[in-house]
Amino acid sequence: MGNSASAREAFDKMDTDKSGELDFEEIKAAVAAMGEDPDDDRIRRYIEDHDTDGNGTLDFAEFEGLAAQIAAGPDAPPPEPP
């Protein structure tokens, strides 16, 4: 994601229930819409790697980390723990 405004726009589009957080199904649907394989293990790994508060969903700040990892490519390492 190039900037915070485009990241926010993408997040809001993915947040279909407008909860302010992305759950497993919302992330899976977004990954599929991007033409990527929405493998359940991959989605769980994305959540585990970026869910810094441990609630099982990604808020906007956590999503920005995921977006950066996806933009960096499939071989990019997950983020360092906080």
C-alpha positions in Angstrom: 0.0 0.0 0.0 1.5 3.2 -1.1 0.2 5.5 1.6 -2.1 5.5 4.6 -5.1 6.9 2.6 -5.0 4.1 0.1 -4.5 1.6 2.9 -7.5 3.0 4.7 -9.6 2.8 1.6 -8.6 -0.9 1.0 -9.2 -1.7 4.7 -12.7 -0.1 4.6 -13.6 -2.0 1.5 -12.5 -5.3 3.1 -14.3 -4.6 6.4 -17.7 -5.7 5.0 -19.4 -5.8 8.4 -18.0 -2.3 9.3 -16.8 -3.6 12.6 -13.5 -1.7 12.4 -11.6 -5.0 12.3 -10.9 -7.6 9.7 -11.9 -11.2 10.7 -10.7 -14.4 9.1 -13.5 -14.5 6.4 -13.0 -10.9 5.4 -9.2 -11.4 5.0 -9.8 -14.6 3.1 -12.3 -12.9 0.7 -9.8 -10.0 0.1 -6.9 -12.4 -0.6 -9.1 -14.3 -3.1 -10.2 -11.0 -4.7 -6.5 -10.1 -5.2 -6.1 -13.3 -7.2 -4.0 -15.0 -4.5 -4.6 -18.4 -3.0 -6.9 -17.9 0.0 -5.5 -21.0 1.7 -6.8 -21.3 5.3 -3.3 -21.9 6.8 -2.0 -18.8 4.9 -4.8 -16.6 6.3 -4.3 -17.9 9.8 -0.6 -17.2 9.5 -1.3 -13.6 8.3 -3.5 -13.1 11.4 -1.0 -14.7 13.7 1.9 -12.6 12.3 0.1 -9.3 12.5 -2.5 -9.5 15.3 -0.5 -7.7 17.9 -3.3 -7.5 20.5 -4.2 -11.2 20.2 -7.9 -10.7 19.6 -8.0 -12.8 16.4 -8.8 -9.9 14.1 -6.8 -7.1 12.4 -7.5 -3.5 13.2 -6.3 -0.8 10.8 -2.8 -0.5 12.3 -2.3 -4.3 12.2 -3.6 -4.4 8.6 -1.0 -1.8 7.5 1.7 -4.4 8.5 0.0 -7.1 6.6 -0.4 -4.9 3.5 3.3 -4.0 3.7 4.2 -7.7 3.9 2.0 -8.6 0.9 3.4 -5.7 -1.1 6.9 -6.9 -0.3 6.1 -10.2 -1.9 5.6 -13.8 -0.9 9.1 -14.3 0.3 9.1 -11.3 2.6 9.7 -12.3 6.3 7.0 -11.7 8.8 7.4 -8.6 11.0 9.5 -8.6 14.1 7.4 -9.1 17.3 6.7 -5.8 19.1 
